[in-house]
């Protein structure tokens, strides 16, 4: 057989990830070498590359300013590898990298030195795809995107760009691959402004009219149409455009029957006219919704859903009204193209006494949804209006009169209309998730939202009460996946608010989370619960994986961003990325005390003590009685060297909580200040407390350190690590309070046990 025939036989389809360093040629020679070495290390450390190489299904080709990774297994392998690289690069912004992915034919060749190598059109096109990107981009060919789109997991990542001509006149169709924490959502500069819409604008551009001319023409035609229909439809138009219309209606003996077909037609014509007028005006004035107004940090595609007013006579229906608000918000939170403020923050404006513009600025949202709910027997009226709080202009309003059993369709319709009005781009999977019906049982629905309302308070006995409501909801509807997921999250945290043993609570949490995912694998809250459980069990890689999945499914899920940053990332020392996640959580839930405090804890563990102190003072301005913020402020002050101020904050936290960790921190601080008797007494008090409730070994370790007894401190930590009982000790690699033990081989071995990947 000839050598040529042998080569032909080895022709195969490969999946190629092409990578290079942007502006590599501008670097000095030694900088080039360092950058390539850094990139190579990141790539080699990815799980996708290691597994493919171990299976003999990866070839790495150096390219001077980067490399090409040729995978011969699955089309998902280069994508998984690109995600891991993108996550790693977030912590190293000084290394600007772009990536391109394509599947195509390759063949084995002999290079100039007679060694086996790989070449072919598959590699060439992957390079062309990459060349179209800027720093941070992960671009994929349409062929790869079509393959990925067959799986639900990848659909939220795929954002079509359109066609572009590359080298030698070849035209390739490109898709931008990005999500909340990976990739670059900005269209590549090669596409120019607005290029993402190239496929949908061909008809409009055929005549060559400018955008302004087209807008003026549209407005003129619509005004003519409006003058014809205004006499007939004036009441409906006024309802849609009225700037100060009240939502509440007088109490009616009965909710009217559904509108006639004539009313429906009239409403739809009115909505179409006002929508087209608003769209034409906005495009003329702003050039599109996405760009924020000059000097404003608030994105245009941002929204806060304020608490809905309960107009029913029965005060118990307040939970039903809260439920409608929460369900709309939950559906919107799954849209990656929107910024959606969490309900914990919006609840602060339950009576909404302030100016909407002021509320919007406090929440960091350009748009506000207000509403009211009136429930009577088996019928419900939902009245909503969407307002641009920056301009005080009404964007949309509607009244829904429906049967109670149709309420889920109403919530889905409202969320979809809001997304459309704000011109948010929805992926296919986002549309499906927004339309999901959580339960068929309206009683279970109300029970679940009673639990949610209590869970959000996170104080006193609210979490145990929330658990009771979740369990009642599940008893009525055993297929209520979201109720199982939130039950899991409640059990994850209940040991820290009650005397329930962690092992018992965590077992119940895991059971509930797995049940939720069995019913619906796309419940973000269940993945977040598993992430927290993995963190407490010192499985940092498992924790990170679950948090990332939760964020993929629900990009506006503030708690997932909070836990991802404050747990897995900071524990591994990825400080920049951890702080970015914490700040994102605060953006999404700006008035949540625990989310604000956890950002401060991340800053403190990154040894940015002044920033941590400032953030904790902001937190205490939101809730002066929040003991968690007080004792963490004490830690930050102690690490700054101000032990007397630290003791004062620990004492406040102790008075507010009686928490055993606070007892240990207070005793240890006094011990470090020279009062060894106080530290020894705290140890005795801790042992008495341990007779009727669980006590962290971390608390014992801190007290032993204050007494300069490093051996006992290490023994305490060793007991926790052996039992894989994390809590505060999962931060062992970065915790400044444990610095006196660093350098001791016994301690360093324990650090490695905690941070190493678990099987």
Secondary structure, DSSP 4 states (H G I P E B T S, - for coil): --HHHHHHHT-EEEEEEEEEETTGGGS-HHHHHHHHHHHHHHHHT-HHHHHHHHTT-EEEEE-SSEEEEEE-S-HHHHHHHHHHHHHHHHT-TTS-EEEEEEEEEEEEEE-TTS-EEEESHHHHHHHHHHHT--TT-EEEEHHHHHHHTTSHHHHTTEEEEEEEE-GGG-EEEEEEE--SSSS--SPPGGG-TTGGGGGG-HHHHTT---HHHHHHHHHHHHHHHHHHHHHHHHHHHHHHH-TT--------SSPPPPPPHHHHHHHHHHHHHHHHHHHHHHHHHHSSSSSPPTT--S-SSEEEEPPPEE-SS-GGGHHHHHHHHHHHHHHHTT-TTSEE--HHHHGGGSS--S-HHHHHHHHT-SEEEEEEEEEETTEEEEEEEEEETTTTEEEEEEEEEEEGGGHHHHHHHHHHHHHHHTT----HHHHHHHH----S-HHHHHHHHHHHHHHTT-STTHHHHHHHHHHHHHHH-TT-HHHHHHHHHHHHHHTTTSS--HHHHHHHHHHHHHHHHHH-TT-HHHHHHHHHHHHHTT-HHHHHHHHHHHHHH-TT-HHHHHHIIIIIIHHTT-HHHHHHHHHHHHHHSTT-HHHHHHHHHHHHHTT-HHHHHHHHHHHHHH-TT-HHHHHHHHHHHHHTT-HHHHHHHHHHHHHHH--HHHHHHHHHHHHHTT-HHHHHHHHHHHHHHHTTS---HHHHHHHHHHTT-HHHHHHHHHHHHHTT--GGGGGTTT-GGGGGGTT-HHHHHHHHHHHSPP-
